[in-house]
């Protein structure tokens, strides 16, 4: 899919990776709807896009609220006539510590944002995409989704669930012979508000010391890297890759050449290894 004259929703697009994705989509001539809880932040993103000659709209949205997500979708359709791309970027990682030490409500709040938020946005957007029989959904996964993340059980559990939701949703759409495609995207370690919390707090330094260590060594990725890879994924999206998860810096020219192998060996998915 080419992004020119397409409409894309990017959740959590007020800062960091979400902002970079929204700006990159606009550079590729998409109409971008920026949403997040902080109106001043998403409006900043919209202003950046407009200064560069792009088209964008800010809609304040809590992705865990059905009514607010419903408003986001209806306003997008009202303004731009449809929805072609949904990037579920909004995430939360405030709970750091051993399970027996943390605040259970804060733990659950992370899960709500990371999993319920993705589910609600997909739930509300899919009827429009299914009706037009086209569209791409990309769900952000992250560290801990495929391995343990000591001290980050809420984030790891919810992101693993998002990976499984991504594949299940793809299979459901295939079952209904829909052309809508769903993918996962892993950003790598990016310096954001979320990862700064891990690097600067005592709990973060105790439980996830690798974040600060990587910061000091300069072993981080730029938000723009994820944005550019996302655009490449959208351009190369095809049914053979439906439901699969990809990472920043992925060589999609190589991946397209390997489609038979990827399908045969069931690659780029989360599986139990025995």
C-alpha positions as CSV (number, residue, x, y, z in Angstrom):
1,X,0.0,0.0,0.0
2,X,1.2,3.5,-0.8
3,X,0.4,6.1,1.8
4,X,-0.3,8.9,-0.6
5,X,-3.9,10.2,0.0
6,X,-4.5,7.5,2.6
7,X,-5.9,8.1,6.1
8,X,-3.8,6.9,9.1
9,X,-4.5,6.9,12.8
10,X,-1.5,6.9,15.1
11,X,-2.2,6.4,18.8
12,X,0.2,7.8,21.4
13,X,1.5,10.2,18.8
14,X,2.3,13.1,21.1
15,X,5.9,12.2,21.7
16,X,8.7,9.7,20.9
17,X,8.1,6.9,18.4
18,X,4.4,7.8,17.9
19,X,5.3,11.3,16.9
20,X,8.0,10.1,14.5
21,X,5.6,7.7,12.9
22,X,2.9,10.3,12.4
23,X,5.5,12.7,10.9
24,X,6.8,10.0,8.5
25,X,3.4,9.1,7.4
26,X,2.6,12.7,6.6
27,X,5.9,13.0,4.7
28,X,4.6,10.1,2.6
29,X,1.5,12.2,1.8
30,X,-0.9,10.5,4.2
31,X,-3.6,12.3,6.1
32,X,-2.7,11.7,9.7
33,X,-4.9,11.6,12.8
34,X,-2.9,12.0,15.9
35,X,-4.4,10.9,19.2
36,X,-3.3,10.6,22.8
37,X,-4.3,11.7,26.3
38,X,-2.4,15.0,26.3
39,X,-3.9,17.4,23.8
40,X,-1.0,19.8,23.9
41,X,1.4,17.1,22.9
42,X,-0.6,15.7,20.0
43,X,-1.3,19.3,18.8
44,X,2.5,19.8,18.8
45,X,2.8,16.8,16.4
46,X,0.1,18.2,14.2
47,X,1.8,21.6,14.1
48,X,5.1,19.9,13.0
49,X,3.3,18.1,10.2
50,X,1.5,21.2,9.0
51,X,4.7,23.2,9.0
52,X,6.1,20.6,6.7
53,X,3.1,20.9,4.4
54,X,1.3,17.8,5.6
55,X,-2.3,17.2,6.6
56,X,-3.1,16.2,10.2
57,X,-5.7,16.3,12.9
58,X,-5.5,16.1,16.7
59,X,-8.1,14.2,18.6
60,X,-7.7,13.8,22.4
61,X,-8.2,10.1,23.1
62,X,-7.8,7.7,26.0
63,X,-7.4,4.4,24.2
64,X,-8.8,2.5,27.2
65,X,-12.1,4.3,27.0
66,X,-14.7,2.8,24.5
67,X,-16.5,6.1,24.1
68,X,-13.4,8.1,23.4
69,X,-12.1,5.5,20.9
70,X,-15.5,5.5,19.2
71,X,-15.3,9.2,18.9
72,X,-11.8,9.0,17.5
73,X,-13.0,6.7,14.8
74,X,-16.2,8.5,13.9
75,X,-14.5,11.9,13.8
76,X,-11.7,10.4,11.5
77,X,-14.3,9.0,9.1
78,X,-16.3,12.2,9.3
79,X,-13.3,14.3,8.5
80,X,-11.4,12.1,6.0
81,X,-14.0,9.7,4.7
82,X,-12.4,6.4,5.9
83,X,-9.5,4.8,7.6
84,X,-6.7,3.0,5.8
85,X,-4.0,2.5,8.4
86,X,-4.2,2.1,12.2
87,X,-0.9,2.1,14.1
88,X,-1.5,1.1,17.8
89,X,1.5,2.8,19.4
90,X,0.1,4.0,22.7
91,X,1.8,2.2,25.5
92,X,2.5,2.3,29.3
93,X,5.4,1.0,31.4
94,X,5.1,2.6,34.8
95,X,5.2,-0.5,36.9
96,X,8.8,-1.6,37.7
97,X,9.5,-4.1,40.4
98,X,8.9,-7.6,41.7
99,X,5.3,-8.7,41.4
100,X,5.0,-9.0,45.2
101,X,6.1,-5.4,45.7
102,X,4.3,-3.4,43.0
103,X,0.9,-1.7,43.2
104,X,-1.6,-4.1,41.6
105,X,-3.7,-1.2,40.3
106,X,-0.8,0.4,38.6
107,X,0.2,-3.0,37.2
108,X,-3.2,-3.4,35.7
109,X,-3.3,0.1,34.3
110,X,-0.2,-0.8,32.2
111,X,-2.0,-3.9,30.9
112,X,-5.1,-1.9,30.2
113,X,-3.3,0.7,28.0
114,X,-1.1,-1.9,26.2
115,X,-3.7,-4.6,25.6
116,X,-7.2,-3.2,26.1
117,X,-6.2,-0.1,24.2
118,X,-5.1,-2.1,21.2
119,X,-8.2,-4.3,21.3
120,X,-10.6,-1.3,21.5
121,X,-8.9,0.5,18.6
122,X,-9.0,-2.6,16.4
123,X,-12.5,-3.3,17.5
124,X,-13.8,0.1,16.5
125,X,-11.7,0.5,13.3
126,X,-12.2,-2.9,11.8
127,X,-15.9,-2.5,10.7
128,X,-14.8,0.3,8.4
129,X,-11.8,-1.5,7.0
130,X,-13.8,-4.7,6.5
131,X,-16.6,-2.8,4.7
132,X,-14.1,-1.3,2.3
133,X,-12.2,-4.6,2.2
134,X,-8.8,-3.0,2.7
135,X,-6.6,-1.6,5.4
136,X,-3.6,-2.3,7.5
137,X,-3.3,-2.5,11.3
138,X,0.1,-2.4,13.0
139,X,0.4,-3.2,16.7
140,X,3.5,-2.1,18.6
141,X,5.2,-4.9,20.5
142,X,8.2,-4.5,22.7
143,X,10.8,-5.8,25.0
144,X,9.7,-8.8,27.0
145,X,7.1,-9.9,24.5
146,X,9.1,-13.0,23.5
147,X,11.3,-13.4,26.6
148,X,11.3,-12.5,30.3
149,X,11.7,-8.9,31.4
150,X,12.7,-9.0,35.1
151,X,10.9,-6.3,37.0
152,X,8.6,-5.5,34.1
153,X,5.9,-8.2,34.3
154,X,3.0,-5.9,33.4
155,X,4.7,-4.6,30.2
156,X,6.0,-8.0,29.2
157,X,2.7,-9.9,29.8
158,X,0.7,-7.3,27.9
159,X,3.0,-7.1,24.9
160,X,3.1,-10.9,24.6
161,X,-0.6,-10.8,24.6
162,X,-0.6,-8.1,21.9
163,X,1.6,-10.4,19.7
164,X,-0.9,-13.2,20.1
165,X,-3.8,-10.9,19.5
166,X,-2.1,-9.7,16.3
167,X,-1.9,-13.3,14.9
168,X,-5.4,-14.3,16.1
169,X,-6.9,-11.2,14.5
170,X,-5.1,-11.9,11.2
171,X,-6.4,-15.5,11.2
172,X,-10.0,-14.3,11.9
173,X,-9.7,-11.9,9.0
174,X,-8.4,-14.6,6.7
175,X,-11.3,-16.9,7.9
176,X,-13.7,-14.2,6.6
177,X,-11.7,-13.8,3.4
178,X,-11.0,-10.2,4.2
179,X,-8.1,-8.2,2.6
180,X,-7.4,-6.3,5.8
181,X,-3.9,-7.1,7.1
182,X,-2.5,-7.0,10.6
183,X,1.2,-6.9,11.7
184,X,3.4,-6.4,14.7
185,X,6.3,-4.0,14.9
186,X,9.1,-4.0,17.4
187,X,11.0,-0.7,17.8
188,X,14.1,-1.8,19.6
189,X,15.4,0.3,22.5
190,X,14.5,4.0,21.9
191,X,15.1,6.8,24.3
192,X,11.6,7.9,25.2
193,X,9.7,9.1,28.3
194,X,9.0,5.4,29.0
195,X,12.6,4.2,28.8
196,X,13.9,7.3,30.6
197,X,11.9,6.2,33.6
198,X,13.8,2.9,33.6
199,X,17.2,4.7,33.4
200,X,16.6,7.5,35.9
201,X,14.6,5.8,38.8
202,X,16.0,3.6,41.5
203,X,13.6,0.9,40.7
204,X,14.5,1.0,37.0
205,X,18.2,0.9,37.7
206,X,17.7,-2.0,40.1
207,X,15.5,-4.2,37.9
208,X,16.3,-3.1,34.3
209,X,19.9,-1.8,34.6
210,X,20.5,-2.6,30.9
211,X,18.5,0.4,29.8
212,X,20.9,2.9,31.5
213,X,23.9,0.9,30.4
214,X,22.7,1.0,26.8
215,X,22.0,4.7,27.1
216,X,25.6,5.3,28.3
217,X,27.0,3.2,25.4
218,X,24.8,4.9,22.8
219,X,23.2,1.6,21.9
220,X,19.7,3.0,21.2
221,X,17.7,3.5,18.1
222,X,16.2,6.7,16.8
223,X,12.4,7.0,16.7
224,X,12.7,7.8,13.0
225,X,14.2,4.3,12.4
226,X,11.0,2.7,13.5
227,X,9.0,5.2,11.5
228,X,10.9,4.4,8.3
229,X,10.7,0.7,8.8
230,X,6.9,1.0,9.3
231,X,6.5,2.8,6.0
232,X,8.5,0.0,4.3
233,X,6.3,-2.6,6.0
234,X,3.2,-0.9,4.7
235,X,4.6,-0.7,1.2
236,X,5.5,-4.4,1.2
237,X,2.4,-5.6,3.1
238,X,0.9,-8.8,1.6
239,X,-1.3,-11.7,2.7
240,X,1.7,-14.0,3.0
241,X,3.0,-11.8,5.9
242,X,-0.3,-11.4,7.6
243,X,-0.1,-11.7,11.4
244,X,3.6,-11.7,11.6
245,X,5.9,-9.5,13.7
246,X,8.9,-7.4,12.4
247,X,11.6,-5.3,13.8
248,X,13.3,-2.0,13.1
249,X,15.8,-2.2,10.2
250,X,14.1,-5.2,8.6
251,X,15.1,-5.7,5.0
252,X,11.8,-6.1,3.3
253,X,13.3,-6.7,-0.1
254,X,14.9,-9.8,1.3
255,X,11.7,-10.8,3.1
256,X,9.6,-10.6,0.0
257,X,12.1,-12.9,-1.7
258,X,11.7,-15.4,1.1
259,X,7.9,-15.5,1.3
260,X,7.6,-19.3,0.6
261,X,10.2,-20.1,3.3
262,X,8.5,-17.8,5.8
263,X,5.2,-19.5,5.2
264,X,6.6,-23.0,5.2
265,X,8.6,-22.5,8.4
266,X,6.2,-20.2,10.1
267,X,8.7,-17.5,10.7
268,X,8.3,-14.1,12.5
269,X,5.7,-15.4,14.9
270,X,5.7,-16.3,18.6
271,X,5.8,-20.1,19.2
272,X,6.4,-22.5,22.0
273,X,9.7,-24.1,21.5
274,X,10.2,-27.7,22.6
